[in-house]
C-alpha cells in the first residue's frame, strides 16, 4: 500500500489496526482515551487572556524583568 496516496479514512483505519495489533485491545483503548477533541472557541477566548498592550510596552516589561 502506497501511504502517499491514502485517504484520511484509510490512514485512520490502518492506524487503529496497527494499534490493536501492537498494543492489544486494552492498551489501545487506554491510549485512545488520552486524546480528546477539546471544547470552546480558542480564537474567541484567547482575547480574554491577552492584554491590550503594544509590542513596545511588552518589550519594556520584558527588559524590566530581565534586570537583576
Rosetta constraint file for C-alpha pairs under 8 A:
AtomPair CA 2 CA 6 HARMONIC 6.96 0.50
AtomPair CA 3 CA 11 HARMONIC 8.00 0.50
AtomPair CA 6 CA 10 HARMONIC 5.79 0.50
AtomPair CA 6 CA 11 HARMONIC 6.27 0.50
AtomPair CA 7 CA 11 HARMONIC 6.30 0.50
AtomPair CA 8 CA 12 HARMONIC 6.15 0.50
AtomPair CA 9 CA 13 HARMONIC 6.15 0.50
AtomPair CA 10 CA 14 HARMONIC 6.05 0.50
AtomPair CA 11 CA 15 HARMONIC 5.93 0.50
AtomPair CA 12 CA 16 HARMONIC 6.15 0.50
AtomPair CA 13 CA 17 HARMONIC 6.12 0.50
AtomPair CA 14 CA 18 HARMONIC 6.04 0.50
AtomPair CA 15 CA 19 HARMONIC 6.18 0.50
AtomPair CA 16 CA 20 HARMONIC 6.22 0.50
AtomPair CA 17 CA 21 HARMONIC 6.14 0.50
AtomPair CA 18 CA 22 HARMONIC 5.99 0.50
AtomPair CA 19 CA 23 HARMONIC 5.49 0.50
AtomPair CA 19 CA 24 HARMONIC 7.03 0.50
AtomPair CA 19 CA 28 HARMONIC 5.82 0.50
AtomPair CA 20 CA 24 HARMONIC 4.64 0.50
AtomPair CA 20 CA 25 HARMONIC 5.49 0.50
AtomPair CA 20 CA 28 HARMONIC 5.87 0.50
AtomPair CA 23 CA 27 HARMONIC 5.46 0.50
AtomPair CA 23 CA 28 HARMONIC 5.79 0.50
AtomPair CA 24 CA 28 HARMONIC 6.01 0.50
AtomPair CA 25 CA 29 HARMONIC 6.23 0.50
AtomPair CA 26 CA 30 HARMONIC 6.30 0.50
AtomPair CA 27 CA 31 HARMONIC 5.97 0.50
AtomPair CA 28 CA 32 HARMONIC 6.16 0.50
AtomPair CA 29 CA 33 HARMONIC 6.13 0.50
AtomPair CA 30 CA 34 HARMONIC 6.88 0.50
AtomPair CA 31 CA 35 HARMONIC 7.82 0.50
AtomPair CA 40 CA 45 HARMONIC 7.80 0.50
AtomPair CA 41 CA 45 HARMONIC 5.98 0.50
AtomPair CA 42 CA 46 HARMONIC 5.71 0.50
AtomPair CA 43 CA 47 HARMONIC 7.36 0.50
AtomPair CA 44 CA 48 HARMONIC 7.90 0.50
AtomPair CA 45 CA 49 HARMONIC 7.24 0.50
AtomPair CA 46 CA 50 HARMONIC 6.14 0.50
AtomPair CA 47 CA 51 HARMONIC 7.70 0.50
AtomPair CA 53 CA 57 HARMONIC 5.95 0.50
AtomPair CA 53 CA 58 HARMONIC 6.52 0.50
AtomPair CA 54 CA 58 HARMONIC 6.33 0.50
AtomPair CA 55 CA 59 HARMONIC 6.08 0.50
AtomPair CA 56 CA 60 HARMONIC 6.21 0.50
AtomPair CA 57 CA 61 HARMONIC 6.31 0.50
AtomPair CA 58 CA 62 HARMONIC 6.22 0.50
AtomPair CA 59 CA 63 HARMONIC 6.13 0.50
AtomPair CA 60 CA 64 HARMONIC 6.07 0.50
AtomPair CA 61 CA 65 HARMONIC 6.17 0.50
AtomPair CA 62 CA 66 HARMONIC 6.26 0.50
AtomPair CA 63 CA 67 HARMONIC 6.63 0.50
